[in-house]
Amino acid sequence: MNSNFIQLNSNIIQPGGIMLKAIISSKTKRKLLTLLLINPKRRFYIRELSMDIKENINSVWCELKKLFSIGLVFSEKRSKPTVL
């Protein structure tokens, strides 16, 4: 059996990366995932995500609901708006 190492190609998470475009058709979802993958420990407010990726908050919320449903992201309630 070959002992091959598997490693994530770092180009996949670069904004506008061709590979990410090939596997995720939604521009908003690509931007969200890129931001979240680059900042794995950071928590975001939904409005903050919207401003950071320069997308409409309704589009961001729509994509986040899909990511919530598959368990890729989670939220916690705070005294302020929802934090991711």
TORPA-4810 file (N, C-alpha, C, O; in nm, 3 decimals):
<nodes>
NODE_1_0.084_-0.118_0.000_0.000_0.000_0.000_0.088_0.124_0.000_0.185_0.132_0.076_M
NODE_2_0.055_0.221_-0.084_0.129_0.347_-0.089_0.101_0.429_0.035_-0.009_0.427_0.089_N
NODE_3_0.202_0.502_0.077_0.186_0.594_0.190_0.184_0.736_0.136_0.282_0.810_0.148_S
NODE_4_0.073_0.773_0.079_0.059_0.908_0.024_-0.004_1.000_0.125_-0.101_0.964_0.193_N
NODE_5_0.050_1.119_0.135_-0.007_1.221_0.221_-0.116_1.294_0.145_-0.104_1.319_0.026_F
NODE_6_-0.222_1.327_0.214_-0.330_1.405_0.157_-0.329_1.541_0.225_-0.324_1.549_0.348_I
NODE_7_-0.333_1.645_0.147_-0.329_1.781_0.202_-0.425_1.869_0.123_-0.436_1.855_0.001_Q
NODE_8_-0.492_1.958_0.192_-0.581_2.053_0.126_-0.499_2.151_0.044_-0.403_2.209_0.094_L
NODE_9_-0.537_2.169_-0.080_-0.471_2.266_-0.167_-0.510_2.405_-0.119_-0.629_2.440_-0.121_N
NODE_10_-0.415_2.485_-0.077_-0.445_2.616_-0.020_-0.512_2.710_-0.120_-0.575_2.807_-0.079_S
NODE_11_-0.500_2.683_-0.250_-0.566_2.768_-0.350_-0.717_2.758_-0.344_-0.787_2.846_-0.394_N
NODE_12_-0.768_2.652_-0.283_-0.913_2.632_-0.280_-0.983_2.739_-0.197_-1.098_2.772_-0.226_I
NODE_13_-0.917_2.793_-0.096_-0.985_2.890_-0.011_-0.947_3.034_-0.040_-0.988_3.124_0.033_I
NODE_14_-0.872_3.057_-0.143_-0.842_3.194_-0.180_-0.962_3.255_-0.251_-1.022_3.190_-0.337_Q
NODE_15_-0.998_3.378_-0.215_-1.112_3.441_-0.282_-1.096_3.436_-0.434_-0.992_3.474_-0.488_P
NODE_16_-1.198_3.389_-0.500_-1.193_3.380_-0.645_-1.121_3.257_-0.696_-1.102_3.241_-0.816_G
NODE_17_-1.078_3.167_-0.603_-1.007_3.047_-0.644_-1.091_2.961_-0.738_-1.208_2.936_-0.712_G
NODE_18_-1.031_2.917_-0.846_-1.101_2.839_-0.948_-1.157_2.710_-0.890_-1.268_2.670_-0.925_I
NODE_19_-1.082_2.644_-0.802_-1.128_2.517_-0.747_-1.257_2.533_-0.667_-1.349_2.453_-0.680_M
NODE_20_-1.263_2.636_-0.586_-1.383_2.659_-0.506_-1.503_2.688_-0.596_-1.614_2.646_-0.565_L
NODE_21_-1.480_2.758_-0.704_-1.588_2.786_-0.799_-1.640_2.658_-0.862_-1.759_2.646_-0.891_K
NODE_22_-1.551_2.563_-0.882_-1.590_2.436_-0.946_-1.678_2.350_-0.855_-1.760_2.274_-0.904_A
NODE_23_-1.661_2.361_-0.724_-1.738_2.274_-0.635_-1.854_2.344_-0.565_-1.944_2.278_-0.513_I
NODE_24_-1.854_2.478_-0.563_-1.963_2.553_-0.499_-2.009_2.662_-0.595_-1.937_2.758_-0.622_I
NODE_25_-2.130_2.646_-0.646_-2.178_2.738_-0.749_-2.223_2.873_-0.694_-2.219_2.973_-0.766_S
NODE_26_-2.266_2.880_-0.569_-2.315_3.004_-0.510_-2.199_3.096_-0.472_-2.114_3.059_-0.390_S
NODE_27_-2.196_3.215_-0.530_-2.092_3.312_-0.500_-2.094_3.352_-0.352_-1.989_3.363_-0.289_K
NODE_28_-2.214_3.373_-0.298_-2.226_3.411_-0.157_-2.174_3.301_-0.066_-2.103_3.328_0.030_T
NODE_29_-2.209_3.176_-0.097_-2.163_3.064_-0.015_-2.012_3.049_-0.023_-1.947_3.019_0.078_K
NODE_30_-1.953_3.069_-0.142_-1.807_3.063_-0.156_-1.740_3.169_-0.069_-1.643_3.141_0.001_R
NODE_31_-1.794_3.291_-0.075_-1.736_3.399_0.006_-1.749_3.370_0.155_-1.655_3.392_0.231_K
NODE_32_-1.865_3.321_0.196_-1.886_3.287_0.337_-1.788_3.180_0.383_-1.720_3.196_0.485_L
NODE_33_-1.781_3.071_0.308_-1.692_2.962_0.346_-1.547_3.005_0.347_-1.471_2.964_0.435_L
NODE_34_-1.507_3.087_0.252_-1.369_3.137_0.248_-1.339_3.216_0.375_-1.237_3.194_0.440_T
NODE_35_-1.428_3.308_0.409_-1.408_3.390_0.529_-1.404_3.304_0.655_-1.318_3.325_0.741_L
NODE_36_-1.494_3.208_0.665_-1.499_3.123_0.784_-1.380_3.028_0.791_-1.329_3.002_0.901_L
NODE_37_-1.334_2.976_0.679_-1.219_2.886_0.678_-1.088_2.959_0.708_-0.999_2.903_0.771_L
NODE_38_-1.079_3.082_0.663_-0.958_3.161_0.690_-0.953_3.205_0.836_-0.845_3.228_0.890_I
NODE_39_-1.069_3.217_0.900_-1.080_3.265_1.039_-1.155_3.162_1.124_-1.263_3.192_1.174_N
NODE_40_-1.099_3.041_1.143_-1.175_2.934_1.209_-1.210_2.960_1.356_-1.309_2.905_1.405_P
NODE_41_-1.135_3.041_1.424_-1.162_3.067_1.567_-1.246_3.191_1.591_-1.294_3.214_1.702_K
NODE_42_-1.264_3.270_1.489_-1.335_3.398_1.504_-1.487_3.377_1.502_-1.538_3.292_1.430_R
NODE_43_-1.556_3.456_1.581_-1.703_3.456_1.582_-1.750_3.580_1.507_-1.691_3.687_1.518_R
NODE_44_-1.858_3.564_1.433_-1.910_3.673_1.352_-2.056_3.697_1.384_-2.130_3.604_1.416_F
NODE_45_-2.097_3.822_1.375_-2.239_3.855_1.371_-2.282_3.846_1.225_-2.201_3.866_1.135_Y
NODE_46_-2.408_3.817_1.203_-2.456_3.800_1.066_-2.436_3.928_0.984_-2.392_3.922_0.870_I
NODE_47_-2.468_4.041_1.043_-2.449_4.168_0.970_-2.301_4.191_0.938_-2.267_4.242_0.832_R
NODE_48_-2.215_4.152_1.029_-2.071_4.165_1.008_-2.025_4.078_0.890_-1.946_4.122_0.807_E
NODE_49_-2.076_3.955_0.883_-2.045_3.867_0.770_-2.088_3.932_0.639_-2.014_3.933_0.541_L
NODE_50_-2.208_3.986_0.640_-2.263_4.050_0.521_-2.174_4.165_0.474_-2.148_4.179_0.355_S
NODE_51_-2.130_4.246_0.567_-2.044_4.359_0.531_-1.906_4.313_0.487_-1.849_4.367_0.392_M
NODE_52_-1.851_4.211_0.556_-1.716_4.163_0.523_-1.709_4.104_0.382_-1.609_4.121_0.313_D
NODE_53_-1.814_4.033_0.342_-1.810_3.971_0.208_-1.883_4.055_0.103_-1.891_4.016_-0.014_I
NODE_54_-1.934_4.170_0.146_-2.001_4.265_0.055_-2.117_4.200_-0.021_-2.128_4.213_-0.143_K
NODE_55_-2.202_4.131_0.055_-2.321_4.068_-0.002_-2.443_4.110_0.080_-2.431_4.143_0.198_E
NODE_56_-2.558_4.108_0.017_-2.685_4.141_0.081_-2.709_4.050_0.202_-2.685_3.929_0.194_N
NODE_57_-2.755_4.108_0.311_-2.776_4.030_0.434_-2.877_3.917_0.413_-2.864_3.811_0.475_I
NODE_58_-2.977_3.937_0.328_-3.075_3.831_0.302_-3.010_3.713_0.230_-3.043_3.598_0.259_N
NODE_59_-2.921_3.740_0.137_-2.848_3.633_0.067_-2.758_3.557_0.164_-2.748_3.435_0.158_S
NODE_60_-2.692_3.631_0.252_-2.605_3.569_0.351_-2.687_3.480_0.443_-2.647_3.367_0.471_V
NODE_61_-2.800_3.530_0.491_-2.884_3.452_0.581_-2.936_3.325_0.513_-2.940_3.218_0.574_W
NODE_62_-2.974_3.337_0.388_-3.023_3.222_0.311_-2.915_3.113_0.303_-2.944_2.995_0.324_C
NODE_63_-2.794_3.151_0.271_-2.684_3.054_0.262_-2.646_2.999_0.399_-2.613_2.881_0.411_E
NODE_64_-2.651_3.083_0.501_-2.619_3.036_0.636_-2.719_2.930_0.682_-2.680_2.833_0.747_L
NODE_65_-2.846_2.949_0.651_-2.947_2.849_0.688_-2.913_2.713_0.628_-2.931_2.610_0.693_K
NODE_66_-2.865_2.713_0.504_-2.825_2.587_0.440_-2.705_2.525_0.512_-2.699_2.404_0.532_K
NODE_67_-2.610_2.610_0.549_-2.491_2.560_0.621_-2.526_2.513_0.761_-2.466_2.417_0.810_L
NODE_68_-2.621_2.579_0.827_-2.670_2.533_0.959_-2.732_2.395_0.946_-2.707_2.306_1.027_F
NODE_69_-2.814_2.377_0.842_-2.890_2.252_0.827_-2.801_2.129_0.809_-2.841_2.019_0.844_S
NODE_70_-2.681_2.148_0.755_-2.591_2.034_0.739_-2.485_2.028_0.849_-2.397_1.942_0.848_I
NODE_71_-2.494_2.121_0.945_-2.403_2.120_1.059_-2.265_2.176_1.033_-2.174_2.156_1.113_G
NODE_72_-2.248_2.245_0.923_-2.116_2.301_0.891_-2.085_2.424_0.974_-1.968_2.449_1.005_L
NODE_73_-2.187_2.500_1.011_-2.170_2.615_1.100_-2.273_2.603_1.212_-2.373_2.532_1.198_V
NODE_74_-2.249_2.671_1.320_-2.345_2.672_1.431_-2.352_2.813_1.487_-2.265_2.897_1.460_F
NODE_75_-2.453_2.838_1.565_-2.468_2.971_1.624_-2.495_2.958_1.772_-2.532_2.851_1.822_S
NODE_76_-2.475_3.066_1.842_-2.509_3.074_1.983_-2.572_3.209_2.008_-2.531_3.309_1.950_E
NODE_77_-2.670_3.211_2.094_-2.739_3.336_2.125_-2.656_3.417_2.226_-2.599_3.364_2.321_K
NODE_78_-2.654_3.542_2.201_-2.591_3.639_2.293_-2.692_3.750_2.315_-2.803_3.746_2.261_R
NODE_79_-2.656_3.848_2.394_-2.748_3.960_2.416_-2.762_4.045_2.290_-2.862_4.115_2.272_S
NODE_80_-2.663_4.037_2.204_-2.665_4.106_2.075_-2.717_4.007_1.971_-2.752_3.894_2.006_K
NODE_81_-2.722_4.047_1.844_-2.767_3.954_1.737_-2.686_3.824_1.735_-2.582_3.814_1.800_P
NODE_82_-2.735_3.727_1.661_-2.675_3.594_1.654_-2.528_3.600_1.617_-2.489_3.674_1.526_T
NODE_83_-2.447_3.523_1.687_-2.304_3.514_1.664_-2.275_3.379_1.603_-2.334_3.279_1.644_V
NODE_84_-2.184_3.374_1.506_-2.142_3.246_1.448_-2.007_3.208_1.503_-1.953_3.104_1.467_L
</nodes>
